Amino acid sequence: MTPENIAFEYQLAGPFRRIVAYVADILISLVGFGIVAFIVWIGFLFLFSNTFIADEFWGLLAFLTLVSWFLIYWFYGAVTETYLNGQTFGKRICGLRVMTIDGHAIDGVQATLRNFFRLLDMAPVASVPAMLGGISEESVLAIPTCLIGLIAMTINKRYQRIGDMVAGTMVIHEEPRMLTKLNQFSDPRVASLAELIPPVFVVSAKLSRTVSEYVDGRQHLAPQRANEIASHVARPLLHKFGIPGNTDADLFLCALYYRTFAEELSDDEATGQGVAVTGDKAGKAPLNDRITAKEEA
């Protein structure tokens, strides 16, 4: 719930979908580490191919290789989630995103905290006797059970593991929304106002989704409340386009929706799509003289 009393719903990601993303991230980390290690070792051997290499140099190279894996394993998630808006490459493949519990983007501190506490979430580690040929019976294979993380996720409503609780984050599943129908506007002022939006203005994906969600839900709002909510998006754009500020904000967002989604449709394509917007929902405030002159022209 935002300060403007606008509610957003997110689909929480459960443990099974998240484990798939984590395994994908491990594989991506291994591939990246393998490429880096291969380049470093080949470069090292090329530089010292005609020189005697002491055992200490081989030990140093092995140490640097281990340090590289440590840095990749522990900071891969923190860095990618910080700079990719809450996503690692594995999460992006699986359609997941990390965000704060109040619906905002996470910062670097939160991304680092939730990733550093992963070791605790993966505990306890179980030792399984190795039964493969060529391995002695005394050898064991240690695997993480992730019991602490699974228990933590089942006892809270947001499926938060320990790292998420500490960082104040949650993981959501993003499903792409397809525009299956268009809202139809019976008020002729919508098309007239849409003509005042500069043709060179490119509507971003975030803005188009915001306008689409607003127009889809405006029929459930009182006219005054709809205009109040629309003004948060409309006023900066009205000022940017040089359109007088007394233009009805609700009507302007309808015009921006028309300009973004429906302007290029023919009349036959537009007929019958969506629900006609009539009456008070079409906007009560009169348009300015500039719009009237545009209509007359």
C-alpha positions in Angstrom: 0.0 0.0 0.0 1.5 3.3 -1.1 1.1 6.6 0.7 -1.5 7.5 -2.0 -3.5 4.4 -0.8 -2.8 2.6 -4.0 -2.5 -1.2 -3.4 -0.2 -3.5 -5.4 -0.3 -7.3 -5.2 2.7 -9.5 -5.9 2.8 -13.3 -6.3 5.3 -14.7 -3.8 7.9 -17.2 -5.0 7.9 -20.5 -3.1 11.0 -22.6 -2.2 10.9 -25.0 -5.1 10.9 -22.2 -7.8 13.7 -20.4 -5.9 15.9 -23.5 -5.6 15.8 -23.8 -9.4 17.0 -20.2 -9.8 19.7 -20.9 -7.2 20.9 -24.0 -9.0 21.0 -21.9 -12.2 23.0 -19.3 -10.5 25.5 -21.9 -9.3 25.9 -23.2 -12.8 26.4 -19.7 -14.2 29.0 -19.0 -11.4 30.8 -22.2 -12.2 30.9 -21.4 -16.0 32.1 -17.9 -15.3 34.7 -19.1 -12.8 35.9 -21.7 -15.2 36.4 -19.2 -18.0 38.3 -16.8 -15.7 40.5 -19.6 -14.3 41.3 -20.9 -17.7 42.4 -17.5 -19.0 44.5 -16.8 -15.9 46.2 -20.2 -16.0 46.8 -20.0 -19.8 48.2 -16.5 -19.4 50.4 -17.6 -16.5 51.9 -20.5 -18.4 52.4 -18.4 -21.5 54.3 -15.7 -19.6 56.5 -18.2 -17.8 56.8 -20.9 -20.5 60.6 -20.4 -20.9 61.3 -19.8 -17.2 61.7 -22.1 -14.3 58.7 -21.8 -12.1 59.2 -22.4 -8.4 56.7 -24.4 -6.4 55.8 -21.3 -4.5 54.4 -19.7 -7.6 52.2 -22.7 -8.3 50.9 -22.5 -4.7 50.3 -18.7 -5.1 48.4 -19.4 -8.3 46.3 -22.0 -6.7 45.6 -19.7 -3.8 44.5 -16.9 -6.1 42.2 -19.3 -7.9 40.5 -20.3 -4.6 40.2 -16.6 -3.7 38.6 -15.9 -7.1 36.0 -18.6 -6.5 35.3 -17.3 -3.0 34.7 -13.8 -4.4 32.5 -15.0 -7.2 30.4 -17.3 -4.9 29.8 -14.8 -2.2 29.5 -11.5 -4.2 27.9 -12.7 -7.4 24.4 -12.6 -5.8 25.0 -9.3 -4.0 26.4 -7.5 -7.0 23.8 -8.7 -9.5 20.8 -8.1 -7.3 22.1 -4.6 -6.6 22.7 -3.5 -10.2 20.0 -5.7 -11.9 17.1 -4.4 -9.8 16.8 -7.4 -7.5 17.6 -10.1 -10.0 20.5 -12.5 -10.5 20.8 -14.2 -13.9 19.2 -17.3 -12.5 16.3 -15.3 -11.1 15.8 -13.5 -14.4 15.6 -16.9 -16.2 13.0 -18.1 -13.7 11.1 -14.8 -13.6 11.9 -14.0 -10.0 12.8 -10.7 -8.4 13.9 -9.6 -4.9 12.2 -6.5 -3.4 11.6 -5.0 0.0 8.6 -6.1 2.1 7.0 -2.8 1.4 7.3 -3.1 -2.4 10.4 -1.0 -3.1 13.6 -1.9 -4.9 16.4 -3.3 -2.7 19.7 -1.5 -2.2 23.2 -2.8 -2.0 23.2 -3.3 1.8 20.0 -5.5 1.6 21.4 -7.5 -1.3 24.6 -8.1 0.6 22.9 -9.1 3.8 20.5 -11.6 2.3 23.3 -13.3 0.4 25.7 -13.5 3.3 23.1 -15.2 5.5 22.6 -17.9 2.8 25.2 -20.1 4.6 22.9 -20.2 7.7 19.9 -20.9 5.6 21.7 -23.9 4.0 22.5 -25.5 7.3 22.8 -28.1 8.7 25.2 -29.9 6.4 24.7 -33.7 6.2 27.5 -36.2 5.8 26.6 -39.0 3.5 29.0 -42.1 3.2 30.4 -42.2 -0.3 29.4 -45.4 -2.0 31.0 -44.8 -5.4 33.7 -47.0 -6.8 37.2 -45.9 -6.1 36.3 -43.9 -2.9 37.2 -45.3 0.4 34.5 -46.2 2.9 35.9 -43.6 5.3 35.2 -40.9 2.7 32.1 -38.8 3.2 30.1 -36.4 1.0 28.9 -33.3 2.7 25.7 -31.8 1.3 23.6 -28.8 2.6 20.1 -29.8 3.7 18.7 -26.2 3.7 16.5 -27.2 6.6 16.8 -23.9 8.5 15.9 -21.9 5.4 12.9 -24.2 4.6 11.6 -24.1 8.2 12.0 -20.3 8.2 10.0 -20.0 4.9 7.2 -22.2 6.1 6.5 -20.2 9.4 6.1 -16.7 7.8 3.5 -15.5 5.3 6.1 -14.0 2.9 8.2 -17.2 2.4 11.2 -15.4 3.8 14.4 -17.3 4.7 16.7 -16.0 7.4 18.6 -13.8 5.0 15.3 -12.2 3.8 14.2 -11.6 7.4 17.4 -9.9 8.3 17.4 -7.7 5.2 13.7 -7.0 5.1 13.2 -8.5 1.7 11.0 -11.0 -0.1 11.2 -12.8 -3.5 8.3 -12.4 -5.9 7.4 -14.1 -9.2 6.9 -11.8 -12.1 4.5 -13.0 -14.7 4.5 -11.0 -18.0 1.2 -9.3 -18.5 -0.2 -9.4 -22.0 -2.6 -6.7 -23.3 -5.5 -8.8 -24.4 -8.1 -6.0 -24.9 -8.2 -2.3 -25.1 -10.4 0.1 -23.2 -12.7 2.1 -25.5 -13.4 5.8 -24.8 -16.6 7.4 -26.0 -15.6 10.9 -24.9 -14.2 12.6 -28.1 -11.9 14.7 -26.0 -9.7 11.7 -25.3 -8.5 11.5 -29.0 -8.3 15.3 -29.2 -6.1 15.5 -26.1 -3.9 12.6 -27.4 -3.0 14.7 -30.4 -1.4 17.3 -28.1 1.2 14.7 -26.9 4.4 15.2 -29.0 4.8 12.4 -31.5 8.5 12.1 -30.6 7.6 11.2 -27.0 8.5 7.6 -26.3 6.4 5.9 -23.6 8.6 3.7 -21.4 7.6 0.2 -20.4 7.1 1.3 -16.8 4.9 4.2 -17.7 2.8 2.2 -20.2 2.2 -0.4 -17.5 1.3 2.2 -15.0 -1.2 3.9 -17.4 -2.7 0.6 -18.4 -3.2 -0.5 -14.8 -4.8 2.9 -14.0 -7.2 2.8 -16.9 -8.2 -0.8 -16.2 -9.1 0.1 -12.6 -10.4 3.6 -12.8 -14.0 2.4 -13.1 -13.8 1.3 -9.5 -12.9 4.8 -8.3 -15.0 7.9 -7.6 -14.3 10.7 -10.1 -12.5 12.9 -7.5 -10.4 10.0 -6.3 -9.5 9.0 -9.8 -8.4 12.5 -10.7 -6.3 12.7 -7.4 -4.5 9.5 -8.2 -4.0 10.4 -11.9 -2.5 13.7 -11.0 0.7 12.1 -9.6 1.6 10.9 -13.1 -0.2 13.5 -15.2 1.0 16.8 -13.7 4.7 16.4 -14.6 3.8 15.3 -18.1 1.5 18.2 -18.6 4.2 20.6 -17.6 6.7 18.7 -19.9 4.4 18.9 -22.9 3.4 22.5 -22.3 -0.2 21.6 -21.8 -2.0 23.9 -19.3 -2.0 22.5 -15.8 -5.7 22.8 -15.3 -6.3 20.0 -17.8 -8.2 17.1 -16.2 -5.6 14.6 -15.0 -7.9 11.6 -15.4 -8.7 12.6 -18.9 -5.0 13.1 -19.7 -4.1 9.6 -18.6 -6.9 8.2 -20.8 -5.5 10.2 -23.7 -2.0 8.9 -23.0 -3.4 5.3 -22.9 -5.1 6.0 -26.2 -1.9 7.5 -27.6 0.1 4.5 -26.4 -2.1 1.5 -27.2 -5.1 2.4 -29.4 -4.1 5.3 -31.7 -2.9 3.1 -34.5 -6.0 0.8 -34.5 -8.6 1.4 -37.2 -12.1 2.1 -36.2 -13.2 -1.4 -37.1 -10.4 -2.9 -34.8 -11.2 -0.6 -32.0 -15.0 -1.2 -32.0 -16.1 -3.7 -29.4 -12.8 -3.9 -27.6 -13.0 -3.3 -23.8 -15.7 -1.4 -22.0 -16.8 2.1 -23.2 -15.9 4.8 -20.7 -18.8 7.3 -20.4 -20.3 9.8 -18.0 -18.3 11.1 -15.1 -15.5 8.6 -15.7 -14.7 10.4 -18.9 -13.7 13.5 -17.0 -15.7 16.5 -16.0 -13.2 19.3 -16.1 -13.5 21.4 -19.3 -10.5 21.4 -21.6 -8.5 24.5 -22.2 -8.7 26.9 -25.1 -5.7 25.2 -26.8 -7.6 21.9 -27.0 -10.7 23.6 -28.2 -8.7 25.4 -31.0 -7.2 22.0 -31.9 -10.7 20.4 -32.2 -11.9 23.3 -34.4 -8.9 23.0 -36.6 
